[in-house]
């Protein structure tokens, strides 16, 4: 098993829950307030990551079959952007 650390930067104005899945299995989760950074464990070189509104649980963004080690969630003209 490959241990991969993923750094998440929350650049939007709401609390965000980030969840990493390998296939159907949830392997890591964290909650970041606006401006905060958290580190998740991916346990694989490739993973799916979902971002949810920390208050409502609504999905706001996702990146599937990803291998990036650093992700930033930002907002531009009302749309959420993952870089």
N, C-alpha and C positions, 0 to 999 in steps of 0.2 A: 504494500500500500504506500502511495506517495503522500506525504504530508505537505500541503500547500497552504500558506498563509495569504489571505486576501485582505487588503486594507480598503475600507470603505470610508469615503469622505461625504458627509451630508452637507450639501451647500444650499439646501432649500429651507424654507421657513416653517417646516413642521417636523415633528418627531417621526422618524422612519424606522421601521423594522426591516432588516435585511435577512433573508433566509437563503442558505445554500442547499441545493439538492443534488444528489448523485442518483440519476434515474428517479424513481419514485420516493427515495429515502431522504428525509430531512437530516442533514449532518451538522449544520451549524446555524446559529441565529444570534443576532444582536440588535439592540435598539440604540439609535443615535439621535440626540436632540440636534436642533439646528446648529451648524458649525462644528459639531463633534466628529471624531474619527473613531472607528472601531475596527478590530481585527477579527476575522472569522477563519475557521479552519475548513479547508475544502476536502481534505483527505483524498484528493485525486487531481491530476493535472487539468482535467476538463470538468466543468460543472455548470449547473443552471443556477442563476441568482434572481431572486424576486424581491422587489421593494414594495412594502405596504405602508399605508398611512398608519402610524403608531396608535392613533386614537380610534379610528373606525375599522381598521383591518382591510380596507379596500386596496386592491392591487393598483399601484401607480406606475410601475415600470418593471421590465424584466429583460434579462440578457441570457439567452440559451446557448448551450454548448460553448461556453466561454473558457478562456485560459489566461485571462489578464490577472495580474497580481494586485493591481490598484484600480479601484473604480470610484468615480465621483458622480454623484447624482446632483444635477443642477436643474434650473428652470429657465426657459426662455419663451417669451410670448405665450405664457399659459401652458406650455408643453414641458414634460419632464424629459431630460436628456441624460443619458449615461455615457460618460467618457472614461 
